[in-house]
Amino acid sequence: MSPQPSPPLTNTQLQLLKLYAYDLKEEEMQDLQKVLATFFAERIRKRTGNLWQERGYTNETMKEWLNDIKQ
């Protein structure tokens, strides 16, 4: 029985592999981590903003949820 072929790498995986060619200083590595964190945080913010609009959530909705948790 022959091994299963590996699925092809995604575009993200390919780009990250290219980073391995660089020996970053600690400060540069921290900067890169901040850039990635900011990128993913912004994606989440946009998606949740869209979801709130689609579902008609408001600040009042959040207050109601918080009150439900406290009880």
N, C-alpha and C positions, 0 to 999 in steps of 0.2 A: 504494500500500500504506500503510495507516494504522498509526501506532505502536501498540505493545502497551500496554494500560492498566497502570499501576503497581499492584502488589498493595497492599491496604490496609495501613496502618501497624499494627504490633502495639501492645498496651497499654503495653509498656515504651517503645517509641519515642514514643508520644503523651505519656507522663509526662515523658520527658526533654526533649521539645520545650517543655513548659511551663516548664522551668528556664531556658530562654533569655530569658524575660521578666525575670529577675533579674540584676542586675549585682553579683555577689558579690565581696567583698574577698578578697584572697589567702588570708588565714587561714580564711575561710569555705569557700573552694574546697577547701583542704586538708582541712578537716573533712568536707566532702561526699565527697571521694575516700576518706577513711578509712572512712566509713559504708558506701560501696559495696564497698570491698575486704573489710570485715568481713562484710557480707552474703553475698558470693560465697564467701568462705573458709568460712563456716559451712555453706553449701549443700554445698560439696565435702566437708567433714568428715562431714556426715550421710550423704551418698551413699556415701562410702568406708567408713564405719562399717557401714552396712547391707550393703554388698558383702562386707566381711570376715565378718560374721555369717552371711550366706547361704552363703558358701563355706567356712566353718569355719576361717578363717585365725587364727593366734595369733602371739604374740611370737616363738615358736619358728620359725614359718614365715618371719618377717622375717629372723631370724638365719641361717636356711638360705639365703635369697636372697642376703644379704650375703656369706656364705661362697662361694657360687657365683660372685659377681661378682669376688671377690678372686682366684679361681683362674684 
